[in-house]
Amino acid sequence: MQRAETDMQVFGFDGAEMDRAFDFREHNPEVTLVTPLIARGMSKPDCLAMLKAEGIELPEMYKLGYKNNNCIGCVKGAKGYWNKIRKDFPDVFARRARQEREIGASCISGCYLDELAPNAGRYEAEPDISCSGVCVDARREIENCEF
C-alpha cells in the first residue's frame, strides 16, 4: 500500500501492456502508478536493445530464449512455455507436475503437465532485440540527463 500522497510506484509495463496498466489503475485507485515505458511508447525489444547497447548483460532467462524473466516454472505459462521448461529445467517441470496432482488442478488448460505432449504449443527461442526510433530517442534523453 502506498504510504503518502507523494509516493508513487513505477512499473516497467512496456507499450504492449497498456491494458495491464489500465487494469492495475482501475483495481488500485489509491496508488499513483507511473509507467515510463508506456509514456515513451517503448516496446520490450527497445528495452532489451538499450540494455545491450549499454553493455548490460541480459537476464539469464532471456538468454535462454524465454520471453519474460519470471520465476522458473511460472504457473501462468502456456503449453509451449512448459515444454521449454521441461527441456531446460526438468526438475522444475517434474516438481510442478507433482504439485498439480497433489492439489488436483492444472496450471494449463486441457491437461496436467505430466500428460502434456512434448510437441504441444509453440515457443520461439530468440528474444526480439531491436532498437526503434523510440529507443534511439530514449537513449538520447538518458545521455543528456544530468544527475
N, C-alpha and C positions, 0 to 999 in steps of 0.2 A: 504494500500500500504506500502511496505517496505521502510524504511527511509534511510538506508545506506547499503553499500555492506557487512558490517559486521553483519547486523541484520539477524535473522533467525526466522522462525515460526515453532514451534514444535506442531505436530498434533498427537493425540492418535489413529491413524489408527492401527488396530491390523493386525496380519498376514494374515487374510482372506480378508483384504481390500487393497491389493496391487493395484488392478485396480483403486480404488478411488484415491490413491496417484499418480498413473501414470497420470490419467486424470487431477488432480489438477496441477501437474507439467507441463503438456502439455498446459493447458489453462492459466497458470500463470508463464511464464518462468522468470519473473523478481523477483520471490520470491525464497528465499533459504528455502526449505522445509526439515525439519528433522523429521524422523519417527522412533523413538527409539523402538517401539513395533515391527514394521516390521523388523527392523535391527536385533532384537534378536529372531525373529520368534515366538513372543508371541501371544497367542490366547486370546479371551475375557475370557474364563474360567480361563486361567492362571492369568489374571489381577484381576478378582474377587477373586480368591483364595489368591492372595498376599494381597489384602485388608483385607480379613477375617483373614489371619494369623497374620497381624499386629494389629488386633483389631479395624480396621477402619470400621465403620458401612456402609453397602451397601446403595446406594441411594434408596429412597422410591419406586421409580418405579420398580427397580429390586426386591425389597422385595414383591411387589405386583404381580410379575411374568412377567413383561414386559422385552423385550429383549434389550431395549435401554432406556436411561434416557433423552429422548427427551421431548419437551413440551407435556403437556397432550392434546391429540386430534391432533396429528401431521397429517397434510394433506397427508403425504407420506405413511400412514398406509394402510394395505390391509383389506379385509373383516373380517378376524379373529380378527385382532387388534381392528377394530371398534366395533365389538360385545363385546369385552372385555371392551372397553371404555364405551359402552352402559351400561354394568353391574356395573362397578366400579365408573364411573363418568357420571351419567345420564344427569346432567345439561350441561356438556361439549358436550356430544353427541347431545342433543337437540339443543344447540346453533349452532353447526356446520351444522346440518341438515337444520336449518333455513337459515344460511348463504349460503349454496349451492343453495337453492331455490331462494334466493334474487339475486345471481349472475348468475343463470341459468346454472351451471356446477357442476359436482360431483367430489369429490376427489378420488373416487374408480371407477373402470371400471364396466360397466354393469347396474348400478342403482344409484339412490340417496340414501343417508343414511336413509331417512325416509321410503324407500322401501326395505331396506336390511333385508333379512330373518334372524331371531335371531340365526339360526344354521349355517349360511353361514361362510365359511372359517374355519381355524383351527389355534389354538394358544396354544402352550404348556405353562403350567402355572409356571414351575420352571426354573430359570436360571441355566445353567450348570456352576458349580463352581468346577473346578478340577485343580490341580497343576501338570503340566507335568515336564519332566526333564528341559525344557527351563525355566520354572517358578522357579524351585529349583536353577538353575544356576544364574538367575537374582537376586534372594534373597541373594545368597552368595555375588554377586558383590556389592549389596547395603550395606550389612553388613560390607564389607571390605573397603568401600569408606570412605575417610577422608574428612570432611568438614572444 
